[in-house]
Amino acid sequence: MKLTKTEFDLLLYLVERKASVASHVDLLSDVPGYKKPVETRALVMHVANIRKKMAKAQVEGVKVETVAGVGYMFKEV
């Protein structure tokens, strides 16, 4: 599955913290590629792109789940 550097860094961050919720603020400050903690739209788009690429590659058994009002988590399903 081909990912951009930012998508890879974001997915790696979530995988390393699987089963834990990563807040938008943490992701924007800890994942390289974001300049300010106000780029939430870019973050949302990167997560959407990761999900599309995972679906296209038919990745099963895991997903990036949205935790409403908080952030995202990598989860086994």
NORKAHU-V666752 format. One record per residue. N is the residue number from 1. SS is DSSP state (H for helix, E for strand, L for the rest). PSI is psi in radians with two decimals (999 if undefined). D_CENTER is the distance of its C-alpha to the mean C-alpha in Angstrom with 1 decimal. Layout:
BEGIN
[[N & SS & PSI & D_CENTER] [N & SS & PSI & D_CENTER]]
END
This chain:
BEGIN
[[1 & L & 2.18 & 14.9] [2 & L & 2.22 & 14.7] [3 & L & 2.64 & 11.6] [4 & L & 2.92 & 12.1] [5 & H & -0.77 & 12.2] [6 & H & -0.74 & 9.4] [7 & H & -0.76 & 7.1] [8 & H & -0.84 & 8.6] [9 & H & -0.71 & 8.5] [10 & H & -0.82 & 4.8] [11 & H & -0.73 & 4.9] [12 & H & -0.76 & 8.2] [13 & H & -0.78 & 7.6] [14 & H & -0.71 & 6.0] [15 & H & -0.73 & 8.8] [16 & H & -0.36 & 11.3] [17 & L & 0.52 & 11.0] [18 & L & 2.56 & 11.0] [19 & L & 0.10 & 12.9] [20 & L & 2.53 & 12.3] [21 & L & 2.25 & 10.6] [22 & E & 2.09 & 8.8] [23 & E & 2.79 & 10.3] [24 & H & -0.75 & 9.7] [25 & H & -0.80 & 12.5] [26 & H & -0.79 & 11.3] [27 & H & -0.77 & 8.1] [28 & H & -0.50 & 10.5] [29 & H & -0.49 & 13.2] [30 & H & -0.43 & 12.0] [31 & L & 2.16 & 9.7] [32 & L & 2.62 & 12.4] [33 & L & -0.25 & 12.7] [34 & L & 2.28 & 12.8] [35 & L & -0.64 & 16.5] [36 & L & 2.73 & 16.8] [37 & L & 0.56 & 15.1] [38 & L & 0.05 & 16.0] [39 & L & 0.80 & 13.6] [40 & H & -0.56 & 11.7] [41 & H & -0.71 & 12.5] [42 & H & -0.72 & 10.9] [43 & H & -0.82 & 7.6] [44 & H & -0.74 & 8.2] [45 & H & -0.70 & 9.5] [46 & H & -0.74 & 6.8] [47 & H & -0.75 & 4.6] [48 & H & -0.73 & 8.3] [49 & H & -0.71 & 9.2] [50 & H & -0.80 & 7.0] [51 & H & -0.76 & 8.6] [52 & H & -0.76 & 11.9] [53 & H & -0.65 & 12.1] [54 & H & -0.71 & 11.6] [55 & H & -0.76 & 14.3] [56 & H & -0.66 & 16.4] [57 & L & 0.01 & 16.4] [58 & L & 0.73 & 17.3] [59 & L & 2.18 & 14.9] [60 & L & 2.72 & 16.3] [61 & L & -0.15 & 16.2] [62 & E & 2.75 & 12.5] [63 & E & 2.81 & 9.7] [64 & E & 1.98 & 6.4] [65 & E & 2.42 & 8.7] [66 & E & 2.32 & 9.2] [67 & E & 1.80 & 11.6] [68 & L & 2.25 & 13.8] [69 & L & 0.00 & 14.8] [70 & L & -1.09 & 12.7] [71 & E & -2.33 & 8.9] [72 & E & 2.77 & 6.5] [73 & E & 2.60 & 7.5] [74 & E & 2.21 & 7.7] [75 & E & 2.44 & 11.2] [76 & E & 2.44 & 14.2] [77 & L & 999 & 16.2]]
END
